Amino acid sequence: GLGAGGGADLLRARMRLSLQERLWAFYRERVNIPGEEQAAARRAALDICAELRVFLHAKLPDMPLREMYLSGSLYDDLQVVTADHAQLMVPMVLEKNLWSMVPGEDTIMNVPGFWLVRRENLEYFPRGSSYWDRCLVGGYLSPKAVLEVFDRLVAGSINWPAIGSVLDYVIRPVVPSETLTLEVQYETDRRLYVDFLPLLAMEDGGALIAKPHRPAAERHQNLWRQSFRAAETARLRALDREDGGCRCACLKLAKAVCKLNAALQRLNASQLTNALLLLSDTEGDWTQEALADRFLQLLRALVRHLEAGRLPCALNPKVNLLCELLEPEVDELGYTLYCALSDPEGLLRT
Ligand code: GDP
């Protein structure tokens, strides 16, 4: 018959099974967004994007921009719970000979993952030679000043009520907002938040985005944030494709849990994605049946990272994805996840 140890194993197996079932049920019922809802949100975002393109072309034909486009989890099937946000990417064109990108670790601030964009050759090409010289602060292109340019336009000179009534939406800029965000009410009970995200293409195919470093200290004001989103999302998808794995499902579960639990809202998609990528380096079994084990392992890994105050970016280990969290925030996240380890199902009761 079963010894004491065997009984405990069996019990543990049964508990794990039930967590497994609960996770998949939660996934189907809360995490996953119905296709119809996603389509409606995408349509609303596209309508806004089209209006803005027309407006910017007409109003500011000189502004050196490439075509704006929509991006984010809504377009990668990685959004969870409600289809309620998207990014409107605004690619800015910089003259090659007038600007250079300085990595954050080579500056006095020493922050890998952030960059300064320095104006060059001012003696031959004086201030005003580049359209973006109006956003210079102390010799550097200021993302804050860039956002202010767009803010004046988007919040100040676009007649949103008029556009909204044509589209049958209620559109209003969100104030105050750290980035620049439009709230679009496209059905009585459905809202979409569209973030304006100016970006600069890098030579290696990467991008810098105008999303401020937090906490927003004076000395960080000119920093551009390197975006790893496209590369890390692609890597996660590729791994799942190779072995039919559940990494994306695991990520979406974690994102939903963080979105629905107030104490975990500070954890973002990038931190969760990278913790998963790091876990993938050492863990090979991502079959559907392993979901509960991998989910618990992800929680444990996050607790460890928070304790160490360090979560390296899988694409550039010098970047610490926890560097923008304040100490009390790290403590709260760590404590909440640590408690969740002994009652993971509590995370699903929201
Ligand atoms: P979600 O918002 O948690 O569903 O996750 P996303 O994967 O959509 O990430 C969106 C967040 O990543 C926003 O806060 C963006 O500011 C930030 N972000 C950083 N780089 C990028 C990028 O290249 N594209 C988009 N869309 N967002 C980015």
Boltz pocket constraint, residues with backbone or C-beta under 6 A from the ligand:
constraints:
  - pocket:
      binder: B
      contacts: [[A, 71], [A, 72], [A, 73], [A, 74], [A, 78], [A, 79], [A, 80], [A, 85], [A, 87], [A, 195], [A, 197], [A, 207], [A, 209], [A, 211], [A, 226], [A, 227], [A, 228], [A, 229], [A, 230], [A, 255], [A, 268], [A, 269]]
      max_distance: 6.0
